[in-house]
Amino acid sequence: MIKLFFKTFLRNIKISPLHAAINIIGLALGFTVALVSTLWIWKQFSFDKNFKNYDSIYQVMVTGTFNNEISTDPSTPIPLAKLIESDYKNEMEEVTLTTGLENSSLKVGDKKLTANGFYTLGKFTEIFSFEATQGEISTPTRANTFIISQSLASRLFGNENAIGKIVQFNGKEQYQVKGVYTDLPNNSTFYGLDYILPISDYLQKNEGISDGWNNCYFNTYVKISNNALISSLESKLTNFFKTKLTDIKPEILLHPMAKWHLFESFKNGKNNGGQIQYVWMFALISILILALACINFINLSTARSLKKGKEIGVLKSIGVNRKQLIQGFLVESICSVGVAYIFSLLFTLLLLPWINKLTQAQLELPWNSPLFYCISLVAIILLGLLAGIYPSLFLSSFNPILALKGKLQFSKGRFQPRKVMVVVQFAISIFMMIATYLVIQQLYHVKNRPIGYNNHNLVNVTSSSTEIIKNFDVLKRNLQNESLIQEATLSSNFVNNLGLSGGGFIWEGNDPIAGSIMGISSVDENFANTVQWDFIKGRNFSKDFKTDSAGVILNEAAAKFMGLTSLTSKEITKWGNTYKILGVIQNTVSQSPFKSIIPTVYFLDFLPRNKITLRLKDGKDQSETLKAIGKMFTAIDPNLVFEYTFTDQVYAKQFVQMEMIRSLTSLFTGLAILISCLGLYALVSFLTEQREKEIGIRKVLGASELSLWRLLSTEYIWLTIIGFAIAAPLAYLFMEKWLENYVYRISINWSIFIVTGVLALLITLATVSFQAIKSALANPVDSLKNK
C-alpha cells in the first residue's frame, strides 16, 4: 500500500507539475529560513564553549550610580583583584586581570606589522585553558617575555620555530617569545587575541595605577567551582568596595561566562538580555515562516481534494479502508516534505556565502555530523505528519459513492478551517511586514542622529609612538606645507571614542561630599577646528590666553546635568583644582549611537595627549594622500607601522548588527510574502476552477467582468482585513517591547499600520486578481461544457 501511494505521489507531480512545484517550493523556502536561523542560533549558543572551565568562570563587574543613572560596567581596579587573590582563595580558586585590548606595531628584522593583545595578571591562560603549539604558554610573569598566537607566529616567523625569538614593540621595547598558543575560534570572547604580555611591564610604565581603587580600567575574571557561593561573594565584595568608592554606591556582580555573549546588556543594574533577543527573534521568525509553509501545504492539499475524489472513491470501493488511506496520504506528505527539504539544502548552500558576509558568523552545514542527519530525518517525518494529518483525515472521509459520481461539494462548515488558515497566513505576513518596517525606521532614525562633529575626511591615526608625539608640531607643519591635510590635533582619545570617566566633580549647588562622575578627555587648542565642533555657548581653547590651561569645555549633556544656563562666573572643581567653564558644545556621539550621551568635560592637560586626528583636504586622492602621510610619519619614526581608520567608517561599524537584523528580517519577510503569494495563487486557481460553471452561468445571465472579479476577490479582501486586525496589535506590543532596549528610539506612529495594511491588501489583490480576471474573461461556453 505504501508503494502504491508513493507511485501516486510521483503521478500527481507529473499530472500537475505547477501546483506540485508551488507546494514543494513553499515548503522548501520555509525549511531554508528554519535552517539558516538554526545554524545562526546554534552558533550563538556555542560561544566560549571551547574553554574547559566554561561553567566556573565569572567576570567581575561593577554596578554604580552615575549622575542619577544606574549602569553596569566590566571595568574594575587592580586592588580588587589583589583583594580576591589574598582574602578569597578558598571561595575563588583563581583570579586573573587584563588590560583593554591594544593595537601595537611589531617588528622582526625588516618585517613590520600590527597585532592586538593585552597585559595580564594572574593565571589567565591556565584559567581559560589555552593550548600550546610551541614552547610554554603559562601566563607571562617575567619582564619582556610574552606568548603569541599561532597565526601571529606564522605572520612573524613563517615556518620557523618562534621560541626565543626577539620582537620589537612600538619601535622601542624588546620582547622574547616564550610560547605559542593555538588560535582561539571566532565564537570566543577573546577571538583575535594575538599576544599576551606580563602585567609588570604595564605597571612599570604606569606608576601608581595599581594602588588606586578609582582606577577602574581593567577586566577581572575569577574561577568559582561552587556556584552556590555566588550570592554571598557578591555581597561580601560589595560591602568592602563601598568603603573604597563612596561616590557611585557600587555593587559587585559576578557575571557567568555562559551569559557573556547572549546576556551582555544591563539596564538599571539588572541584566535585560542583549544578543539573546535576536536569538529569540529569529527563532520566532523561523517558526512563523515554517508555519506559513505548512499552512500552504494543508490548504493546497485540501483544495486539490475534488480532483482526487474519484481516485479516493475507487480505492474505497476495492476495499481500502480509511486507516490505509490516512497512512497513504501521510506517506505522500512525508515524501513532499522530504523533497522540499532537499531543495532547502540547496537554497541554504546558495544563501550561506551572503549570510556569512552579513553576519560574520562563518556558518556552514554540518555534513560530517551524524546528529545532523538524524535531526533532519526526524524533522522531515514530524513535519510531514503534522502537515499531512488534517488533509489525510479530510480526504479519507469522502463518501465513495458521491466521490465516484463527482458530486463532492464543500459545505460552508467544512470550509471554515481553510479560511482560518488563510487568516493566520495573512496575520503572520502582516506581522512581519510591520516588524520589518519598524526595524528599518529605527535604524535610519539612529543613523540620522546628529553626531556633533563632521566625520567626513576625518582620520584617526591608530599607530603612534613617543617620537611622533614629541615631534608632532613639526610633523603637522610639514603635512600642511605639502597640502596633505587641512588640520591636525592631539587628544587623549579619539572624538568617536570616549575612553575614560571619573568622579570627584564639584560645582556650586552640587554635593561636595559625593561629587559626580563624568566623562574626561584632554584635547589641544586645535581639536575643535579639526573635528569641527558646534559651540552652543562660549568659545574654544586658545593659545592667546595662558589662563585657558585652567579652563574646561563641557558638552551639552554635562551643562544640562549641572543646570548651567549661563557661563558667567561658572566654575567646576576636580580633585581640588578649580577650572573656569569656557564653552559648551553640541553633544558628540563618542560611544554607541544607540545609547544616551555621557556628560563630558574637556581639559587641555588633564590626561596625556597621545592620539592623533587628521582632517584631509577635500578633492584629493585619499589613497595617495595617506601614502604620502605615512612616509612622513615613518621618516620621524622608521620603526612605526602607519595605520589609520576613517571615523565615518568606524561609526558605520556601530550599525553592523542592526544592518544584519534589517537585512535578515527583510529577507525573511520577503520570503514569507512570497510563500503566502504562491500558496494563495495556487489556492485561488483551484477554488476558481471549482466555480467555473457558476461563473459561466452568471456571465450568460449578464454579469459583468467587474462584478465577477468582485465576487471572486471579496472573500480574500475580508480575510486580509481580519488578518491585519489580528497582526497589528500583536506587532505593536512586540515592537514596543523591542524598542524599549534603545534610549534613542522612534515612536510607533499609526501611519505605519496604514501603510502596511494597504500594502498587504494590494499584494493580496495582485495575487488573487490574476486568476479572478482570467476566469471572468473566459468564454462561458467552454466553462459550461460537461467535462
C-alpha positions in Angstrom: 0.0 0.0 0.0 2.8 2.4 0.9 4.4 1.6 -2.5 1.1 2.4 -4.2 0.8 5.8 -2.5 4.5 6.6 -3.3 3.7 5.9 -7.0 0.6 8.1 -6.6 2.8 10.9 -5.2 5.0 10.7 -8.3 2.0 10.6 -10.6 0.4 13.7 -9.0 3.6 15.6 -9.7 3.5 14.5 -13.3 -0.2 15.4 -13.7 0.0 18.8 -12.0 3.7 19.9 -12.1 2.9 23.7 -11.5 0.9 23.2 -8.3 3.3 20.5 -7.1 6.2 22.8 -7.6 4.4 25.6 -5.7 3.7 23.2 -2.8 7.3 21.9 -2.7 9.0 25.3 -3.2 6.8 26.9 -0.5 7.9 24.2 2.0 11.5 24.5 0.8 11.6 28.2 1.4 10.2 27.6 4.9 12.8 25.0 5.6 15.5 27.3 4.3 14.6 30.0 6.8 14.5 27.5 9.6 17.9 26.0 8.6 19.6 29.4 8.3 18.1 30.6 11.6 19.0 27.3 13.4 22.6 27.5 12.2 23.0 31.1 13.4 21.3 30.4 16.7 23.4 27.3 17.3 26.5 29.5 16.7 25.3 32.0 19.3 24.8 29.3 21.9 28.3 27.8 21.2 30.2 30.9 22.3 33.1 30.3 24.7 32.3 26.6 25.0 35.8 25.8 23.8 37.0 26.7 27.3 37.2 23.8 29.7 36.2 25.9 32.7 33.2 27.3 30.9 30.8 26.6 33.8 33.0 28.0 36.5 34.4 31.3 35.0 32.9 34.6 36.0 33.7 38.2 35.1 33.7 40.7 38.0 31.5 43.7 37.0 30.6 46.9 38.9 27.1 48.4 39.1 27.2 52.1 40.1 25.0 55.2 40.2 26.4 57.7 37.7 24.6 61.0 37.6 21.4 59.5 38.9 21.5 56.7 36.4 22.4 53.1 37.4 24.8 51.4 35.0 26.8 48.2 35.0 30.4 48.1 33.6 33.1 45.5 33.4 35.9 47.9 34.3 37.5 47.2 37.7 40.6 48.3 39.6 43.8 46.2 40.3 43.3 46.4 44.1 40.1 44.5 43.8 41.8 41.6 42.0 44.6 41.6 44.7 41.9 41.5 47.4 40.3 38.5 45.8 43.6 36.8 45.5 44.6 37.3 49.1 41.3 37.1 51.0 39.1 34.8 49.0 41.4 31.9 48.0 39.0 29.3 49.4 35.9 30.5 47.5 37.6 31.8 44.3 40.3 29.3 43.3 41.9 31.6 40.7 41.7 35.3 39.7 43.1 37.0 36.6 43.1 40.5 35.3 43.7 42.1 31.9 44.1 45.5 30.4 42.0 46.5 27.5 42.9 45.2 24.0 45.6 47.3 22.5 46.9 47.6 18.9 50.8 47.5 18.7 53.4 47.8 16.0 55.7 44.8 15.9 58.9 44.4 14.1 61.2 41.4 13.3 64.1 42.2 11.1 62.7 44.1 8.1 59.2 42.8 8.7 56.7 45.2 10.3 53.0 44.5 11.2 50.4 45.3 13.8 48.7 43.0 16.2 46.2 43.1 19.1 46.9 42.0 22.7 46.9 42.9 26.3 48.8 42.7 29.7 47.7 40.1 32.2 47.9 39.5 35.9 47.4 36.0 37.4 46.9 32.7 35.6 45.0 33.9 32.6 46.0 31.1 30.1 45.5 28.5 32.8 42.0 29.6 33.7 41.0 29.8 30.1 42.7 26.5 29.1 44.8 27.8 26.3 46.6 25.1 24.3 50.3 25.2 23.4 51.7 24.5 19.9 55.3 25.6 20.8 57.1 26.2 24.0 55.5 27.0 27.3 52.3 29.2 27.4 51.8 29.8 31.1 50.8 33.4 31.7 53.9 35.6 31.3 55.3 37.0 34.6 59.0 37.7 33.7 59.6 41.2 32.3 60.0 41.5 28.5 58.7 38.0 27.7 55.4 37.2 26.1 53.4 34.5 24.3 51.8 34.8 20.9 49.1 33.1 18.8 49.9 30.6 16.2 48.7 32.9 13.4 50.9 35.8 14.7 53.9 33.4 14.9 53.2 32.4 11.2 53.0 36.1 10.2 56.2 37.0 12.0 58.4 33.9 11.5 56.8 31.8 8.8 57.6 28.1 9.4 60.5 28.8 11.7 60.4 27.9 15.4 59.3 31.1 17.3 60.6 30.2 20.7 63.4 32.6 21.9 62.9 35.0 19.0 63.0 38.7 19.8 60.2 41.1 18.7 60.4 44.8 18.8 57.2 46.6 20.2 56.2 50.1 19.1 59.8 50.9 18.0 61.4 50.6 21.4 60.7 47.6 23.7 62.2 44.2 23.0 60.2 41.1 23.9 61.2 37.4 23.8 58.7 34.8 22.7 58.4 32.0 25.3 55.4 30.2 23.9 52.9 29.9 21.0 49.2 29.1 21.7 46.5 27.8 19.4 44.3 30.4 17.8 41.0 30.9 19.5 37.9 30.2 17.4 35.7 33.0 16.1 33.0 32.1 18.6 35.2 33.1 21.5 35.2 36.2 23.6 39.0 36.5 23.1 38.9 35.9 19.3 41.7 37.8 17.6 44.0 37.9 20.7 47.4 37.9 19.1 49.7 38.2 22.1 49.8 38.3 26.0 52.2 40.5 28.0 53.1 40.4 31.7 51.3 43.0 33.9 54.7 44.0 35.5 55.7 45.8 32.3 52.4 47.8 32.3 52.8 48.8 35.9 56.3 50.0 35.3 55.0 52.4 32.6 52.0 53.5 34.7 53.3 54.1 38.2 50.7 54.3 41.0 47.9 52.8 38.9 48.0 49.5 40.8 47.0 51.2 44.2 44.1 53.3 43.2 40.6 52.0 43.8 39.3 54.7 41.4 41.4 53.4 38.6 38.7 51.1 37.1 40.4 50.4 33.8 40.8 46.6 33.9 38.8 43.4 33.3 38.8 40.9 36.2 37.9 37.2 35.9 37.6 34.6 38.6 37.2 30.8 38.7 34.5 29.6 41.1 33.6 25.9 41.2 30.9 26.1 43.8 28.1 28.2 42.2 26.1 28.3 45.5 28.7 30.8 46.8 28.0 33.5 44.1 25.4 35.5 46.0 27.4 35.6 49.3 30.6 36.5 47.4 28.8 39.4 45.6 27.5 40.7 48.9 30.9 40.5 50.7 32.8 42.2 47.8 30.1 44.9 47.5 30.3 45.7 51.2 34.1 46.1 51.0 34.1 48.0 47.7 31.6 50.5 49.1 34.2 51.7 51.6 36.6 52.5 48.8 34.3 54.2 46.2 31.7 56.2 48.0 30.5 58.4 45.1 28.9 55.7 42.9 27.3 53.4 45.5 29.0 50.3 43.9 27.7 46.8 43.8 29.7 43.8 42.6 28.2 41.4 40.1 29.7 38.1 39.2 28.7 37.5 35.5 29.0 33.9 34.4 30.7 33.0 31.1 27.5 31.3 29.9 25.9 34.8 29.7 28.8 36.9 28.3 27.7 36.7 24.7 23.9 36.4 24.9 23.1 38.3 28.1 25.6 41.2 27.9 23.2 44.1 28.3 22.3 45.7 31.6 19.7 48.4 32.5 19.3 50.0 35.9 21.7 47.4 37.3 19.8 44.4 36.1 20.5 42.2 33.2 17.9 42.9 30.4 19.2 40.4 27.8 21.2 41.6 24.9 22.1 39.3 21.9 19.6 36.8 23.2 16.7 39.0 22.0 17.9 38.5 18.4 18.2 34.7 19.0 14.5 34.6 20.1 13.5 36.9 17.3 15.0 34.7 14.6 13.7 31.6 16.3 10.2 33.1 16.3 10.6 34.2 12.6 11.7 30.7 11.5 8.7 29.1 13.4 6.3 31.6 11.8 7.6 31.1 8.3 7.7 27.3 8.7 4.0 27.6 9.9 3.2 29.6 6.7 4.7 26.8 4.6 2.8 24.1 6.4 -0.5 26.1 6.1 0.1 26.4 2.4 0.6 22.7 2.1 -2.5 21.9 4.1 -4.7 24.4 2.1 -3.4 23.2 -1.3 -3.8 19.5 -0.3 -7.4 20.1 0.8 -8.2 22.3 -2.2 -7.0 19.6 -4.6 -9.3 17.1 -2.9 -12.1 17.4 -5.5 -9.7 16.3 -8.3 -8.7 13.3 -6.2 -12.3 12.5 -5.3 -12.8 9.7 -7.9 -9.4 8.2 -7.1 -10.4 8.0 -3.4 -13.8 6.5 -4.4 -12.1 3.8 -6.5 -9.7 2.9 -3.6 -12.6 2.7 -1.1 -14.7 0.6 -3.5 -12.0 -2.0 -3.8 -11.7 -2.4 -0.1 -9.1 0.1 1.0 -10.2 1.3 4.5 -9.9 4.7 6.0 -6.9 3.8 8.1 -5.0 2.7 5.0 -6.0 5.9 3.2 -4.7 8.0 6.0 -1.4 6.1 6.0 -1.1 6.6 2.3 -1.8 10.3 2.4 0.8 10.7 5.2 3.3 8.9 3.1 2.6 11.4 0.3 3.0 14.2 2.8 6.3 12.9 4.1 7.6 12.5 0.6 6.7 16.1 -0.3 8.4 17.3 2.9 11.5 15.2 2.1 11.8 16.6 -1.5 11.2 20.1 -0.1 14.0 19.6 2.5 16.4 18.5 -0.2 15.7 21.7 -2.2 16.1 23.7 1.0 19.6 22.4 1.5 20.4 23.6 -2.0 18.8 27.1 -1.3 20.8 27.2 2.0 24.1 26.5 0.3 23.4 29.3 -2.1 22.4 31.7 0.6 25.2 30.9 3.1 28.0 33.0 1.5 25.8 36.1 1.6 24.6 35.2 5.2 28.2 34.7 6.4 29.3 38.0 4.9 26.4 39.7 6.6 26.7 38.1 10.0 30.4 37.4 10.0 29.5 34.1 11.7 31.2 31.6 9.4 28.1 29.3 9.3 28.2 26.0 7.5 26.1 22.9 7.2 27.4 20.1 9.4 27.8 17.5 6.7 30.2 15.4 8.9 27.8 15.2 11.8 25.6 12.1 12.2 23.4 14.1 14.5 22.6 16.5 11.7 21.2 13.6 9.5 19.3 12.1 12.5 17.7 15.5 13.3 16.9 16.1 9.6 15.2 12.7 9.3 13.2 13.2 12.4 12.2 16.8 11.3 11.0 15.5 7.9 8.9 12.8 9.4 7.4 15.0 12.2 6.6 17.9 9.8 5.3 15.5 7.2 2.9 14.1 9.8 1.9 17.5 11.2 1.3 19.0 7.7 -0.4 15.9 6.4 -2.7 14.9 9.3 -5.5 17.3 8.5 -5.6 16.7 4.7 -5.4 12.9 5.2 -8.3 12.9 7.7 -10.3 15.3 5.4 -9.7 13.3 2.2 -10.2 9.9 3.7 -13.7 11.0 5.0 -15.2 11.2 1.5 -18.3 9.2 0.7 -17.1 6.7 -2.1 -20.5 6.9 -4.0 -20.5 10.7 -4.2 -16.8 10.7 -5.0 -17.3 8.3 -7.9 -20.2 10.4 -9.2 -18.1 13.6 -8.9 -20.7 15.2 -6.6 -18.4 16.2 -3.8 -19.1 19.7 -2.5 -17.7 21.8 0.3 -20.2 23.0 2.8 -19.6 26.3 4.5 -18.9 24.4 7.7 -16.3 22.2 6.1 -14.8 25.2 4.5 -14.1 27.1 7.8 -10.7 25.6 8.6 -9.3 26.8 5.3 -10.5 30.3 6.0 -8.9 30.2 9.5 -5.6 29.0 8.0 -5.7 31.8 5.3 -6.3 34.4 8.1 -3.4 33.0 10.1 -1.3 33.2 7.0 -2.2 36.8 6.3 -1.6 37.7 10.0 1.9 36.2 10.1 2.9 38.0 6.9 1.4 41.4 8.0 3.1 41.0 11.5 6.4 40.5 9.8 5.9 43.4 7.4 5.1 45.8 10.4 8.1 44.5 12.4 10.5 44.8 9.5 9.2 48.4 8.7 9.8 49.4 12.3 13.3 47.8 12.4 14.2 49.8 9.2 12.8 53.0 10.7 14.7 52.6 13.9 17.9 52.0 12.1 17.5 55.1 9.9 16.5 57.1 12.9 19.7 56.4 14.8 21.8 56.7 11.6 20.5 60.2 11.1 21.2 61.2 14.7 23.3 64.4 15.0 26.8 63.3 16.0 28.2 66.7 17.0 31.2 66.8 14.6 32.0 66.4 10.9 33.4 62.9 10.3 33.9 63.4 6.5 37.6 63.1 5.7 38.5 62.7 9.4 41.2 60.2 10.0 42.3 58.6 13.4 45.9 57.5 13.4 45.8 54.3 15.3 49.6 53.8 15.4 51.8 56.2 17.1 55.0 56.5 19.3 56.7 58.8 21.7 58.9 60.1 18.8 55.8 61.0 16.8 54.2 62.8 19.7 57.4 64.6 20.6 57.7 65.9 17.1 54.0 66.5 16.4 54.2 70.2 15.8 57.0 69.7 13.2 55.0 66.9 11.6 51.8 68.9 11.5 53.6 71.9 9.9 55.2 69.6 7.2 51.9 67.9 6.4 50.2 71.3 5.9 53.1 72.7 3.8 52.7 69.7 1.5 48.9 70.3 1.3 48.2 66.8 2.6 46.0 67.8 5.4 43.7 70.6 6.4 44.1 70.3 10.2 45.7 68.0 12.8 45.2 67.6 16.5 46.4 65.7 19.6 44.0 64.4 22.2 43.8 61.7 25.0 41.2 59.9 23.0 39.6 60.0 19.5 36.5 62.1 19.0 34.4 58.9 18.4 35.7 57.0 21.4 35.4 58.4 25.0 38.0 56.4 26.8 37.6 57.4 30.4 35.1 58.5 33.1 36.0 59.8 36.5 34.4 61.1 39.7 35.0 64.0 42.1 33.5 66.8 40.1 32.1 69.5 42.3 30.3 72.8 41.4 28.1 75.3 43.0 24.9 73.6 44.1 26.4 70.0 43.9 27.0 67.7 46.8 30.7 68.4 47.8 30.9 65.1 49.7 29.9 62.6 47.0 30.9 64.6 43.9 29.8 63.4 40.5 31.2 61.2 37.7 31.5 62.5 34.2 33.5 61.6 31.0 37.0 63.1 30.9 39.0 64.0 27.8 42.1 66.1 27.1 42.4 68.0 23.8 44.6 70.7 22.3 43.7 74.1 21.1 43.2 72.8 17.5 40.9 69.9 18.4 37.7 71.9 17.9 38.7 73.1 14.4 39.9 69.7 13.3 36.7 67.8 14.3 34.5 70.8 13.7 32.7 71.1 16.9 29.5 73.1 17.1 29.6 75.6 20.0 26.3 76.4 21.7 27.8 78.8 24.2 31.2 80.4 24.9 34.4 79.7 23.0 37.2 77.2 22.2 40.6 76.9 24.0 43.1 79.5 22.7 46.9 79.8 22.9 46.3 83.6 23.2 45.0 83.0 26.8 47.5 81.4 29.2 44.8 81.0 31.7 43.0 78.5 29.4 45.1 75.8 31.0 42.8 76.2 34.0 39.7 76.1 31.7 37.3 73.4 30.5 34.7 72.9 27.8 31.5 71.0 28.5 29.3 69.0 26.2 25.6 69.8 26.2 24.7 66.8 28.4 27.2 68.0 31.1 25.8 71.5 31.0 22.3 70.2 31.4 23.3 67.9 34.2 24.9 70.8 36.0 21.9 73.1 35.4 24.1 75.5 33.5 22.2 78.3 31.8 25.0 81.0 31.7 28.8 80.9 31.6 29.2 84.0 33.7 31.4 83.2 36.7 30.8 79.5 36.3 33.5 77.1 37.6 33.9 73.4 38.2 36.3 71.7 40.6 38.1 68.4 40.1 40.4 66.9 42.8 40.8 70.3 44.5 41.6 72.2 41.2 39.2 74.8 40.0 38.5 75.2 36.3 36.6 78.0 34.5 34.0 76.9 32.1 34.9 78.4 28.7 32.3 77.0 26.5 29.5 74.4 25.8 29.5 72.2 22.6 26.7 70.2 21.0 26.7 66.6 22.2 29.1 64.4 20.3 28.4 60.7 19.9 31.5 59.2 21.3 30.2 55.8 22.3 27.3 53.7 21.0 24.9 55.8 18.9 22.1 53.7 20.5 22.8 55.0 24.0 22.4 58.3 25.8 25.2 60.8 25.7 27.6 60.8 28.7 28.1 64.2 30.3 31.7 65.0 29.4 34.4 67.6 30.5 37.2 68.5 28.1 40.5 69.7 29.6 43.8 70.9 28.0 46.3 69.0 30.1 44.4 66.7 32.5 45.4 63.4 30.6 48.3 62.6 28.3 47.5 63.6 24.7 48.8 60.8 22.6 46.1 60.3 19.9 46.4 61.9 16.5 43.5 63.0 14.4 43.9 64.4 10.9 41.4 66.2 8.6 42.3 65.5 5.0 41.8 68.1 2.3 38.7 67.7 0.1 39.1 66.8 -3.6 42.3 64.9 -3.3 43.0 61.2 -3.8 42.8 59.7 -0.3 44.9 56.7 -1.1 47.8 58.6 -2.4 47.5 61.3 0.3 47.6 58.7 3.0 50.7 57.0 1.5 52.4 60.4 1.5 51.4 61.0 5.1 52.6 57.6 6.1 56.0 58.3 4.6 56.3 61.5 6.7 55.4 59.5 9.9 58.0 56.8 9.2 60.6 59.5 8.4 60.3 60.6 12.0 60.0 57.1 13.4 61.3 54.4 11.0 60.0 51.6 13.3 56.4 52.8 13.1 53.8 50.9 11.1 51.5 53.7 9.9 47.9 52.6 10.4 44.7 54.6 10.5 40.9 54.5 10.4 38.3 56.8 8.9 35.9 58.0 11.6 32.9 57.7 9.3 33.8 54.0 8.6 34.3 53.3 12.3 30.9 55.0 13.0 29.3 52.9 10.3 30.5 49.7 12.1 28.4 50.6 15.1 25.4 49.7 12.9 26.7 46.3 11.7 24.4 44.3 14.0 21.4 46.5 13.2 22.1 46.3 9.5 22.3 42.5 9.9 18.9 42.4 11.6 17.4 44.7 9.0 18.8 42.6 6.1 17.7 39.3 7.6 14.3 40.4 8.7 13.8 42.0 5.2 14.9 38.7 3.6 12.7 36.6 5.8 9.7 38.9 5.4 10.1 38.8 1.6 10.2 35.0 1.7 7.1 35.0 4.0 5.2 37.2 1.5 6.4 35.0 -1.4 5.3 31.8 0.3 1.9 33.4 1.1 1.5 34.6 -2.5 2.5 31.3 -4.0 0.0 29.5 -1.8 -2.7 32.0 -2.3 -2.3 31.9 -6.1 -2.5 28.1 -6.2 -5.4 28.1 -3.8 -7.4 30.6 -5.8 -6.7 28.8 -9.0 -8.1 25.5 -7.5 -11.1 27.1 -6.0 -11.9 29.2 -9.1 -11.7 26.1 -11.2 -14.5 24.6 -8.9 -16.7 27.6 -9.7 -16.2 27.6 -13.5 -19.8 26.6 -14.2 -21.2 29.1 -11.7 -19.2 31.8 -13.4 -20.3 30.7 -16.8 -24.0 30.8 -15.8 -23.5 34.3 -14.2 -21.9 35.6 -17.5 -24.8 34.1 -19.6 -27.2 35.9 -17.3 -25.5 39.2 -17.9 -22.9 39.5 -15.1 -20.1 41.9 -16.0 -16.4 41.1 -15.7 -16.1 43.7 -12.8 -18.9 42.1 -10.8 -17.3 38.6 -11.3 -13.9 39.9 -10.3 -15.5 41.4 -7.2 -17.3 38.1 -6.5 -14.0 36.2 -6.6 -11.9 38.7 -4.7 -14.2 40.0 -1.9 -13.7 36.9 0.3 -9.9 37.4 0.3 -10.1 41.1 1.0 -12.1 40.4 4.1 -9.7 37.6 5.2 -6.8 40.1 4.7 -8.6 42.7 6.9 -9.2 40.1 9.6 -5.5 39.0 9.4 -4.5 42.7 9.7 -6.8 43.2 12.7 -5.0 40.3 14.5 -1.5 41.2 13.4 -1.5 44.9 14.1 -1.9 44.9 17.9 0.4 42.0 18.3 3.1 43.7 16.2 2.6 46.9 18.2 3.1 45.2 21.6 6.1 43.1 20.4 7.9 46.0 18.7 7.2 48.5 21.6 8.9 46.0 23.9 11.8 45.7 21.5 12.2 49.4 21.1 12.4 49.8 24.9 16.0 48.5 24.6 17.0 51.7 22.8 17.5 55.1 24.6 17.4 56.9 21.2 14.4 55.4 19.5 11.4 56.1 17.3 7.8 56.3 18.4 5.4 53.9 16.8 3.1 56.0 14.6 -0.4 55.0 13.4 0.7 55.7 9.8 2.9 52.7 9.9 -0.1 50.4 10.2 -2.0 52.2 7.4 1.0 51.8 5.1 1.4 48.0 5.8 -2.3 47.4 5.8 -2.7 49.0 2.3 0.4 47.2 1.1 -1.0 43.8 2.3 -4.3 44.5 0.5 -2.5 45.4 -2.7 -0.4 42.2 -2.5 -3.5 40.1 -1.9 -5.4 41.8 -4.7 -2.5 41.4 -7.1 -2.2 37.7 -6.3 -5.9 37.0 -6.5 -6.8 39.2 -9.4 -4.7 37.4 -12.0 -6.8 34.2 -11.6 -10.0 36.1 -11.0 -9.7 38.2 -14.1 -8.7 35.2 -16.1 -11.8 33.3 -15.1 -14.0 36.4 -15.6 -12.8 36.9 -19.1 -13.2 33.2 -20.0 -15.7 32.1 -22.7 -18.9 30.8 -20.8 -19.5 28.2 -23.5 -16.2 26.5 -22.6 -16.9 26.5 -18.9 -20.5 25.2 -19.3 -19.4 22.1 -21.3 -19.5 18.8 -19.5 -16.0 17.5 -18.8 
